[in-house]
Amino acid sequence: MLWIVLCVTLAVVESGDWSAILRAQQLFHEVYGKRIEAAKTSAEKSALAREILELAKKESDSTAKMVELEQAKRLAVEAHDLAIAIEAVRLIASQSHKDELSDDERLLKAEQVWREAESKTGVDKLYTQLDALQEFFRVSSPPVLVKNRWEQRIEQVTSGGGIVLKAKDAKLVGRHLVYVSNIDRITGWSEPNEYVEWHAELRSGTYEVSIEYTGPWRGPLSVFAIGVFRNNSRIPISARFFSLEKTETWDSAKTITVGWVRVPKSDSYTVRLWIVSKDKDMRPGYPTIDVKSIRLNATK
């Protein structure tokens, strides 16, 4: 248990009161030590991490709260329940002491730590990514584009390396395309000269691509394409052509894997979804599909 105490001590040392830290750690160990040692499976560790996180939310003592949050984060990482780990990191950031760094300096520091994580592997990489997120969560008012980039990174950590491109974050090119927030879908896609795209940070490698959509008519039988573009380029560096299956109704979504794309090097890219050709039996002006999300899962 000693290494846990040392780890948490380093994390909460900002409080400056070593005696308070040690008392909080001792009390925590008395209450949870045996239960933590008894938690062997991911499910058991995840449930205990959630319990400790909820305890921390109600904790009035700031030092005890930090000890509890750090322990919840550690258990969540061991359970690979990264949604809980990120929730704990967000709360740790909100409890951190103020310093002299401006938002711009904090964002620069967060970016440096995130880049540092790229040279690591396994749990070391994950903990460094969480450290970077903690720095980002301390920024009071990040610019919208920067916030979107970090939200993609949060999704990447939560999904274990995958990236989810959501309808609400897409750039819509075409006068018929509309994002409808109450159903969380891009609708009105009827013309081949219209397309949907996202800006995303991608690491080098191969990604399996899946699309979540709805479309009960003949629209899904059209030919679509998804491609990865260098920013400001008109030619994709990798693309995949595909058709889809009909869904039962406009409200019954399907998620289908459509192939893979390759990314040559880690960088910022544009991911674009477009219509190659509409099904020949479709009536003019009829919509093809509604788009909910695109998911990119790193395969190697």
Contacts in CASP RR format, 6 or more apart in sequence:
PFRMAT RR
TARGET T0000
AUTHOR 0000-0000-0000
METHOD contacts of the structure
MODEL  1
MLWIVLCVTLAVVESGDWSAILRAQQLFHEVYGKRIEAAKTSAEKSALAR
EILELAKKESDSTAKMVELEQAKRLAVEAHDLAIAIEAVRLIASQSHKDE
LSDDERLLKAEQVWREAESKTGVDKLYTQLDALQEFFRVSSPPVLVKNRW
EQRIEQVTSGGGIVLKAKDAKLVGRHLVYVSNIDRITGWSEPNEYVEWHA
ELRSGTYEVSIEYTGPWRGPLSVFAIGVFRNNSRIPISARFFSLEKTETW
DSAKTITVGWVRVPKSDSYTVRLWIVSKDKDMRPGYPTIDVKSIRLNATK
1 29 0 8 1.000
1 33 0 8 1.000
1 37 0 8 1.000
4 71 0 8 1.000
4 74 0 8 1.000
5 25 0 8 1.000
5 29 0 8 1.000
7 70 0 8 1.000
7 74 0 8 1.000
8 25 0 8 1.000
8 66 0 8 1.000
8 67 0 8 1.000
8 70 0 8 1.000
8 71 0 8 1.000
9 21 0 8 1.000
9 22 0 8 1.000
9 25 0 8 1.000
11 66 0 8 1.000
11 70 0 8 1.000
11 92 0 8 1.000
12 21 0 8 1.000
12 24 0 8 1.000
12 63 0 8 1.000
12 66 0 8 1.000
12 67 0 8 1.000
12 70 0 8 1.000
13 21 0 8 1.000
14 96 0 8 1.000
14 97 0 8 1.000
15 21 0 8 1.000
15 62 0 8 1.000
15 63 0 8 1.000
15 66 0 8 1.000
15 97 0 8 1.000
17 63 0 8 1.000
20 63 0 8 1.000
21 63 0 8 1.000
21 67 0 8 1.000
24 61 0 8 1.000
24 63 0 8 1.000
24 64 0 8 1.000
24 66 0 8 1.000
24 67 0 8 1.000
25 67 0 8 1.000
27 64 0 8 1.000
28 64 0 8 1.000
28 67 0 8 1.000
28 68 0 8 1.000
28 71 0 8 1.000
32 48 0 8 1.000
32 52 0 8 1.000
32 71 0 8 1.000
35 48 0 8 1.000
36 48 0 8 1.000
36 71 0 8 1.000
36 75 0 8 1.000
38 44 0 8 1.000
39 45 0 8 1.000
39 47 0 8 1.000
39 48 0 8 1.000
39 75 0 8 1.000
42 78 0 8 1.000
42 79 0 8 1.000
42 80 0 8 1.000
42 81 0 8 1.000
43 79 0 8 1.000
45 75 0 8 1.000
45 76 0 8 1.000
45 78 0 8 1.000
45 79 0 8 1.000
45 81 0 8 1.000
46 75 0 8 1.000
46 76 0 8 1.000
46 79 0 8 1.000
46 81 0 8 1.000
46 84 0 8 1.000
48 75 0 8 1.000
49 72 0 8 1.000
49 73 0 8 1.000
49 75 0 8 1.000
49 76 0 8 1.000
49 79 0 8 1.000
49 81 0 8 1.000
49 84 0 8 1.000
49 85 0 8 1.000
49 88 0 8 1.000
50 72 0 8 1.000
50 81 0 8 1.000
50 84 0 8 1.000
52 68 0 8 1.000
52 71 0 8 1.000
52 72 0 8 1.000
52 75 0 8 1.000
53 68 0 8 1.000
53 69 0 8 1.000
53 72 0 8 1.000
53 76 0 8 1.000
53 84 0 8 1.000
53 87 0 8 1.000
53 88 0 8 1.000
53 91 0 8 1.000
55 68 0 8 1.000
56 65 0 8 1.000
56 68 0 8 1.000
56 69 0 8 1.000
56 72 0 8 1.000
56 88 0 8 1.000
56 91 0 8 1.000
57 91 0 8 1.000
59 65 0 8 1.000
59 68 0 8 1.000
62 95 0 8 1.000
65 95 0 8 1.000
66 92 0 8 1.000
66 95 0 8 1.000
69 88 0 8 1.000
69 91 0 8 1.000
69 92 0 8 1.000
69 95 0 8 1.000
70 88 0 8 1.000
70 92 0 8 1.000
72 84 0 8 1.000
72 88 0 8 1.000
73 84 0 8 1.000
73 85 0 8 1.000
73 88 0 8 1.000
73 89 0 8 1.000
73 92 0 8 1.000
73 130 0 8 1.000
76 82 0 8 1.000
76 84 0 8 1.000
76 85 0 8 1.000
76 88 0 8 1.000
77 85 0 8 1.000
77 123 0 8 1.000
77 126 0 8 1.000
77 127 0 8 1.000
77 130 0 8 1.000
82 126 0 8 1.000
82 157 0 8 1.000
82 158 0 8 1.000
82 160 0 8 1.000
83 158 0 8 1.000
85 130 0 8 1.000
86 130 0 8 1.000
86 133 0 8 1.000
86 154 0 8 1.000
86 157 0 8 1.000
86 158 0 8 1.000
89 130 0 8 1.000
89 133 0 8 1.000
89 134 0 8 1.000
89 137 0 8 1.000
90 133 0 8 1.000
90 137 0 8 1.000
92 134 0 8 1.000
93 133 0 8 1.000
93 134 0 8 1.000
93 135 0 8 1.000
93 137 0 8 1.000
93 138 0 8 1.000
94 137 0 8 1.000
96 134 0 8 1.000
96 138 0 8 1.000
101 109 0 8 1.000
103 139 0 8 1.000
103 140 0 8 1.000
103 141 0 8 1.000
103 142 0 8 1.000
106 135 0 8 1.000
106 136 0 8 1.000
106 138 0 8 1.000
106 139 0 8 1.000
107 136 0 8 1.000
107 139 0 8 1.000
107 142 0 8 1.000
107 146 0 8 1.000
109 135 0 8 1.000
110 132 0 8 1.000
110 133 0 8 1.000
110 135 0 8 1.000
110 136 0 8 1.000
110 139 0 8 1.000
110 150 0 8 1.000
111 132 0 8 1.000
113 128 0 8 1.000
113 131 0 8 1.000
113 132 0 8 1.000
113 135 0 8 1.000
114 128 0 8 1.000
114 129 0 8 1.000
114 132 0 8 1.000
114 153 0 8 1.000
116 128 0 8 1.000
116 132 0 8 1.000
117 125 0 8 1.000
117 128 0 8 1.000
117 129 0 8 1.000
117 131 0 8 1.000
117 132 0 8 1.000
118 125 0 8 1.000
118 203 0 8 1.000
118 266 0 8 1.000
120 128 0 8 1.000
126 157 0 8 1.000
129 153 0 8 1.000
129 157 0 8 1.000
130 157 0 8 1.000
132 153 0 8 1.000
133 150 0 8 1.000
133 153 0 8 1.000
133 154 0 8 1.000
133 157 0 8 1.000
136 142 0 8 1.000
136 150 0 8 1.000
142 150 0 8 1.000
145 199 0 8 1.000
148 169 0 8 1.000
148 199 0 8 1.000
149 199 0 8 1.000
149 201 0 8 1.000
151 169 0 8 1.000
152 163 0 8 1.000
152 165 0 8 1.000
152 200 0 8 1.000
152 201 0 8 1.000
153 201 0 8 1.000
155 162 0 8 1.000
155 163 0 8 1.000
155 164 0 8 1.000
156 162 0 8 1.000
156 163 0 8 1.000
159 295 0 8 1.000
159 297 0 8 1.000
161 297 0 8 1.000
161 298 0 8 1.000
162 207 0 8 1.000
162 295 0 8 1.000
162 296 0 8 1.000
162 297 0 8 1.000
162 298 0 8 1.000
163 200 0 8 1.000
163 202 0 8 1.000
163 207 0 8 1.000
163 295 0 8 1.000
163 296 0 8 1.000
164 293 0 8 1.000
164 294 0 8 1.000
164 295 0 8 1.000
165 198 0 8 1.000
165 200 0 8 1.000
165 271 0 8 1.000
165 293 0 8 1.000
165 294 0 8 1.000
165 295 0 8 1.000
165 296 0 8 1.000
166 184 0 8 1.000
166 292 0 8 1.000
166 293 0 8 1.000
167 179 0 8 1.000
167 184 0 8 1.000
167 185 0 8 1.000
167 186 0 8 1.000
167 291 0 8 1.000
167 292 0 8 1.000
167 293 0 8 1.000
168 179 0 8 1.000
168 181 0 8 1.000
168 184 0 8 1.000
169 198 0 8 1.000
170 179 0 8 1.000
170 186 0 8 1.000
170 196 0 8 1.000
170 197 0 8 1.000
170 198 0 8 1.000
170 291 0 8 1.000
171 196 0 8 1.000
171 197 0 8 1.000
171 198 0 8 1.000
171 199 0 8 1.000
172 178 0 8 1.000
172 179 0 8 1.000
172 186 0 8 1.000
172 194 0 8 1.000
172 196 0 8 1.000
173 194 0 8 1.000
173 195 0 8 1.000
173 196 0 8 1.000
173 197 0 8 1.000
174 191 0 8 1.000
174 193 0 8 1.000
174 194 0 8 1.000
174 195 0 8 1.000
175 194 0 8 1.000
176 188 0 8 1.000
176 189 0 8 1.000
176 190 0 8 1.000
176 191 0 8 1.000
176 194 0 8 1.000
176 287 0 8 1.000
177 186 0 8 1.000
177 187 0 8 1.000
177 188 0 8 1.000
177 189 0 8 1.000
177 194 0 8 1.000
177 196 0 8 1.000
178 186 0 8 1.000
178 187 0 8 1.000
178 188 0 8 1.000
179 185 0 8 1.000
179 186 0 8 1.000
179 187 0 8 1.000
180 186 0 8 1.000
180 187 0 8 1.000
183 251 0 8 1.000
183 290 0 8 1.000
184 292 0 8 1.000
185 214 0 8 1.000
185 290 0 8 1.000
185 291 0 8 1.000
185 292 0 8 1.000
186 196 0 8 1.000
186 290 0 8 1.000
186 291 0 8 1.000
186 292 0 8 1.000
187 287 0 8 1.000
187 290 0 8 1.000
188 287 0 8 1.000
188 290 0 8 1.000
189 196 0 8 1.000
189 275 0 8 1.000
189 287 0 8 1.000
189 288 0 8 1.000
189 289 0 8 1.000
189 290 0 8 1.000
189 291 0 8 1.000
190 285 0 8 1.000
190 286 0 8 1.000
190 287 0 8 1.000
190 288 0 8 1.000
191 275 0 8 1.000
191 285 0 8 1.000
192 274 0 8 1.000
192 275 0 8 1.000
192 276 0 8 1.000
192 277 0 8 1.000
192 278 0 8 1.000
194 274 0 8 1.000
194 275 0 8 1.000
195 272 0 8 1.000
195 273 0 8 1.000
195 274 0 8 1.000
195 275 0 8 1.000
196 272 0 8 1.000
196 273 0 8 1.000
196 274 0 8 1.000
196 291 0 8 1.000
197 270 0 8 1.000
197 271 0 8 1.000
197 272 0 8 1.000
197 273 0 8 1.000
198 270 0 8 1.000
198 271 0 8 1.000
198 294 0 8 1.000
199 231 0 8 1.000
199 268 0 8 1.000
199 269 0 8 1.000
199 270 0 8 1.000
199 271 0 8 1.000
200 268 0 8 1.000
200 269 0 8 1.000
200 270 0 8 1.000
200 271 0 8 1.000
200 296 0 8 1.000
201 266 0 8 1.000
201 267 0 8 1.000
201 268 0 8 1.000
201 269 0 8 1.000
202 228 0 8 1.000
202 263 0 8 1.000
202 266 0 8 1.000
202 267 0 8 1.000
202 268 0 8 1.000
202 269 0 8 1.000
202 296 0 8 1.000
203 263 0 8 1.000
203 266 0 8 1.000
203 298 0 8 1.000
204 263 0 8 1.000
204 264 0 8 1.000
204 265 0 8 1.000
204 266 0 8 1.000
205 262 0 8 1.000
205 263 0 8 1.000
205 264 0 8 1.000
205 298 0 8 1.000
205 299 0 8 1.000
205 300 0 8 1.000
206 260 0 8 1.000
206 261 0 8 1.000
206 262 0 8 1.000
206 263 0 8 1.000
206 298 0 8 1.000
206 299 0 8 1.000
206 300 0 8 1.000
207 260 0 8 1.000
207 261 0 8 1.000
207 262 0 8 1.000
207 263 0 8 1.000
207 296 0 8 1.000
207 297 0 8 1.000
207 298 0 8 1.000
207 299 0 8 1.000
208 257 0 8 1.000
208 259 0 8 1.000
208 260 0 8 1.000
208 296 0 8 1.000
208 297 0 8 1.000
208 299 0 8 1.000
209 226 0 8 1.000
209 240 0 8 1.000
209 257 0 8 1.000
209 258 0 8 1.000
209 259 0 8 1.000
209 260 0 8 1.000
209 261 0 8 1.000
209 294 0 8 1.000
209 295 0 8 1.000
209 296 0 8 1.000
210 255 0 8 1.000
210 256 0 8 1.000
210 257 0 8 1.000
210 258 0 8 1.000
210 294 0 8 1.000
210 295 0 8 1.000
210 297 0 8 1.000
211 226 0 8 1.000
211 244 0 8 1.000
211 255 0 8 1.000
211 256 0 8 1.000
211 258 0 8 1.000
211 273 0 8 1.000
211 291 0 8 1.000
211 293 0 8 1.000
211 294 0 8 1.000
211 295 0 8 1.000
212 253 0 8 1.000
212 254 0 8 1.000
212 255 0 8 1.000
212 291 0 8 1.000
212 292 0 8 1.000
212 293 0 8 1.000
212 294 0 8 1.000
212 295 0 8 1.000
213 220 0 8 1.000
213 244 0 8 1.000
213 247 0 8 1.000
213 253 0 8 1.000
213 254 0 8 1.000
213 256 0 8 1.000
213 289 0 8 1.000
213 290 0 8 1.000
213 291 0 8 1.000
213 292 0 8 1.000
214 247 0 8 1.000
214 249 0 8 1.000
214 250 0 8 1.000
214 251 0 8 1.000
214 252 0 8 1.000
214 253 0 8 1.000
214 254 0 8 1.000
214 289 0 8 1.000
214 290 0 8 1.000
214 292 0 8 1.000
215 246 0 8 1.000
215 247 0 8 1.000
215 250 0 8 1.000
215 287 0 8 1.000
215 288 0 8 1.000
215 289 0 8 1.000
215 290 0 8 1.000
216 246 0 8 1.000
216 247 0 8 1.000
216 248 0 8 1.000
216 249 0 8 1.000
216 250 0 8 1.000
216 252 0 8 1.000
217 246 0 8 1.000
217 282 0 8 1.000
217 286 0 8 1.000
217 287 0 8 1.000
218 246 0 8 1.000
218 279 0 8 1.000
218 281 0 8 1.000
218 282 0 8 1.000
218 286 0 8 1.000
219 246 0 8 1.000
219 278 0 8 1.000
219 279 0 8 1.000
219 282 0 8 1.000
219 286 0 8 1.000
219 287 0 8 1.000
219 288 0 8 1.000
219 289 0 8 1.000
220 243 0 8 1.000
220 244 0 8 1.000
220 245 0 8 1.000
220 246 0 8 1.000
220 247 0 8 1.000
220 288 0 8 1.000
220 289 0 8 1.000
221 243 0 8 1.000
221 244 0 8 1.000
221 246 0 8 1.000
221 279 0 8 1.000
222 243 0 8 1.000
222 275 0 8 1.000
222 276 0 8 1.000
222 277 0 8 1.000
222 278 0 8 1.000
222 279 0 8 1.000
222 282 0 8 1.000
222 288 0 8 1.000
223 241 0 8 1.000
223 242 0 8 1.000
223 243 0 8 1.000
223 275 0 8 1.000
223 276 0 8 1.000
223 277 0 8 1.000
224 241 0 8 1.000
224 242 0 8 1.000
224 243 0 8 1.000
224 244 0 8 1.000
224 258 0 8 1.000
224 273 0 8 1.000
224 274 0 8 1.000
224 275 0 8 1.000
224 276 0 8 1.000
224 288 0 8 1.000
224 289 0 8 1.000
225 239 0 8 1.000
225 240 0 8 1.000
225 241 0 8 1.000
225 242 0 8 1.000
225 273 0 8 1.000
225 274 0 8 1.000
225 275 0 8 1.000
225 276 0 8 1.000
226 239 0 8 1.000
226 240 0 8 1.000
226 242 0 8 1.000
226 258 0 8 1.000
226 261 0 8 1.000
226 271 0 8 1.000
226 272 0 8 1.000
226 273 0 8 1.000
226 274 0 8 1.000
226 294 0 8 1.000
227 236 0 8 1.000
227 238 0 8 1.000
227 239 0 8 1.000
227 240 0 8 1.000
227 261 0 8 1.000
227 271 0 8 1.000
227 272 0 8 1.000
227 273 0 8 1.000
228 236 0 8 1.000
228 237 0 8 1.000
228 238 0 8 1.000
228 239 0 8 1.000
228 261 0 8 1.000
228 263 0 8 1.000
228 269 0 8 1.000
228 270 0 8 1.000
228 271 0 8 1.000
229 235 0 8 1.000
229 236 0 8 1.000
229 237 0 8 1.000
229 269 0 8 1.000
229 270 0 8 1.000
229 271 0 8 1.000
229 272 0 8 1.000
230 237 0 8 1.000
230 267 0 8 1.000
230 269 0 8 1.000
230 270 0 8 1.000
231 268 0 8 1.000
231 269 0 8 1.000
231 270 0 8 1.000
236 272 0 8 1.000
237 262 0 8 1.000
237 263 0 8 1.000
237 264 0 8 1.000
237 269 0 8 1.000
238 261 0 8 1.000
238 262 0 8 1.000
238 263 0 8 1.000
239 261 0 8 1.000
240 258 0 8 1.000
240 259 0 8 1.000
240 260 0 8 1.000
240 261 0 8 1.000
241 276 0 8 1.000
242 258 0 8 1.000
242 259 0 8 1.000
244 254 0 8 1.000
244 256 0 8 1.000
244 258 0 8 1.000
244 289 0 8 1.000
245 254 0 8 1.000
245 256 0 8 1.000
247 253 0 8 1.000
247 254 0 8 1.000
250 290 0 8 1.000
253 292 0 8 1.000
255 295 0 8 1.000
260 299 0 8 1.000
261 296 0 8 1.000
263 269 0 8 1.000
271 294 0 8 1.000
271 296 0 8 1.000
273 291 0 8 1.000
273 294 0 8 1.000
275 288 0 8 1.000
278 288 0 8 1.000
282 288 0 8 1.000
END
